[in-house]
Amino acid sequence: MADVELSVVLPCLNEAETLETVIRKALASFRELGVAGEVVVADNGSSDGSQDIARAAGVRVVDVPVQGYGAALRAGIESA
């Protein structure tokens, strides 16, 4: 997306239970506010299908091999 005004970075490790809801709410907020936004899921090696859920929701997934919340945030921000 060339004209992104706002990126929401979601660090993720086995968040299948709530990930779709969070993505849906972020995308709805972009629409409601008229903001050209993107959601980037920075995945830290989930084994519960979180990556597939994010891709099915139409958002970008960044695979982050270095474990840890900070590493996931950093990689997601760099990707955004």
C-alpha positions, 0 to 999 in steps of 0.5 A: 500500500503506497499511501498508508497514513497509519500502520497498526503493528500487532506482535503475535504469538499464538493469538488465534483466539482473539486475533481476528477480532482485533484485526476486524476492529482495526480495519473498521476503525480505519474505514470509520475515520477515513484513514488509509491504514494497514495492519501488520501482524509480526508473528513470533512463530505461532503454532496455532494458525494465527498466521493463516487467520491474519492472511485470511483477514487480508492483512500482512504477516511478517515472520519474526524468527527472533523470539520476544515481544520487543523483537516482534515489535521491532520487526513489525515497525521496520516492515511498516 
